[in-house]
């Protein structure tokens, strides 16, 4: 795929501060709602034991296919800058990320993983880190501000050795990418078994993300030649049970070149529409996830407050039971002491110490116990006193260990949780509704929105 690429100028970088599209702003605002260090949903969710992932501000589009299939050329055409090297030889040896930014920059493997934390598991694949790179450019063409392209190595059969397990890395990237574009070129490499094997595996897991294109269609010769190439590719694909499905489509695309007109139908704009459709779906999914996460956090906070109220009520009951048993435990030895005192001291001394009325009341209540105690022998009295002391000790232990209270939140913590609940319900949900309205107003009239 070849063609002229427009030169960009520094003025394009200034466009980053203005002219931000509605979709881009919505994704950016949603990301901010999650990651704000003071009141982000991620930090709010952590306080109630809920783990959330912040949505990405861009979609990830992986391009794969055999070598010289035109993957890098398509990226250059889409961003309208000469970012990726192109040619018949194998130019892309590793995985190259192409994204928009404030200035033109090239990043190595470690910087790439720092820029894309969700791609850090790539470090687990031996040898991949050295073959990762990122190209940042200032282009704002098409929907590039919302897209990160992943240019994969060209796949070939035979004895070609890769410095890492390219099949496994592509499969892993297929799990995290939002869109996978598979390019088949008509020059004899489209039937590369390595490509077909990976495509079949990806289709089993992410068939809805896969889109097939016959690239370099203008180099396939006449219309009959293109038809034969298409038939060969489709026949080979349909031999694979996983790829033999209804609704199979493979548009013909090529880089338009004013100096080299072609009568071949160019459906390259279909690729742009597919990317745009994925962006729109991502915006909707992000807004839906925001609403769902708000509900999850609200329920978790409400459950936490409700559980705390239940624990507080349980603690009050436990304290009441504990106090009752503690009083009972102390009353037993006090009763023993009273019996001993009543038996040892004379009535005159008790009247002097307690007064006549108190002495008479004490004698009245303790008279049955005193009579019972007097009927016992000295040995039985000792056993009785020992048993009462042991009963008191058991009651105190029972009150101490069997009615222990559970920790509860302080008043300040409950107020903070309630404030977070109100923030999620009133601020975040209101912001989400506003963003959804802004997104829908791009497509429908104000009259429809007011219905």
C-alpha positions, 0 to 999 in steps of 0.5 A: 500500500503506497500513497502520498502522506500530507505533511503536518505542521506545528499548528496541529499541536495547538489543536490539542487544546481546542476543538476537542470532540464530544466523544473525546471529552466524554471519555476524558471526563469519565476517566477523570471521575474514576481517577480523581485522587480526592473523590474518584470512584476508584478511591471511594470504592476501595473504602468499601472493599470494591475494586474498579478499573478506570475506563480507557480514554481511547480505543485500541485497534490492533492490525495483524496479517502477513508481512507486507500486507499494508498494516503500517501504510494504513496507519500512515494514511489514517493519521496522514503522517509518515509514522511507520516504516513501509516496504516490501521487506519486513519493517515491523519486527515488534509491536508498535503503538501509534497514538496522538499526543502533544508533540512528536515523540518515540518511546522505547519498551519501558516508556511504552509500558509506563504509558500503558499500564494495562499492557504491563503483563506483556513483560511476562512474555520473554523478549517482548519488552525490547521489541515494544515501541510507541510513536506519538504524533500530533495528528488530529485527522479522522478520529485518531485522537480517540484511537491507539493503533497496535501495529503487529509484526508481519507473519510468515511461514517457514523457518522465520524465527521471532525473538519472542512468542509472537502467536501468544503475544497476539492472542493476549493483545486480542483479549485487551484490544477493542478492534482487530483488523486482519489484512490479507494481501493479494500477492501470494502471502494471504494464505500464510498458515501462521496468520490463519492459525492465529486468526482462527484462535482469535475468532473463537474468543473474539469473533465480534472484534475481527474484521477482514480486509483484502488490502492492496486490492489495486495491485491484484490486476484486473477484476477477474484476478481480484475475484480469483484471489478473493475466492482462494482466500475465502476458500482457505478461511472456510476450511477452518470450522471456526471461520466458516460462518454466515455473514462473512465479509472481506471488503477490498481496500487500498491507499488512494493515490491521485498519481495512480488511479485505479478502477478497483472499488476502494472500501477503505472508508469502511475501515474508518466507519468500523473504527468510528462505530467501535468508538461510539460503542465504547462511549456507550459502554463507558457511560453504562459502566459508569452507571453500573459502578455507581450502583455497585458503590451505592449498594456497597456503602448502604450495605456497610452502613446497614451492617454497622447499624446491625453490629451496633445493635448487637453490641448493645445487646451483648453489653447488656448481657455482659453487664447483667452477668458481671453484676451477678458474678460480683453479687455472689461474693458480696452475698457470701461476705454479707453472710460472714459479716452477719454471722460474725458481728454482733447485732449491736455492732451492726446497728452502730455501723448500718443503723437499726433499720438497715440492720433489721432489713438485712437480717430479714432478707438474709435470715433464710440463708443464715439459717441454711448456712448454720445447718451445715457443717464446717466442711460443708460451709467451706465447700459451699463458699468455694462453690459460690466463689467458683460460680462467681468466677465462671459468671465473670469469665462468661460475661467477659469472653462470650459477649465480646463486642465487634468493632464499629465505625466511628461517627466521623467514619459514618459521616464520611461514608454518607457524604460519599454516598451522596456524592455518588448519587447526586454528583456522579450520577448527575454528571453521567446523565449530563454526559449521556445527554450530550452524547445523544444530542449528537445524533438526535434533535433537541425535540426528541431529547425533551420527549 
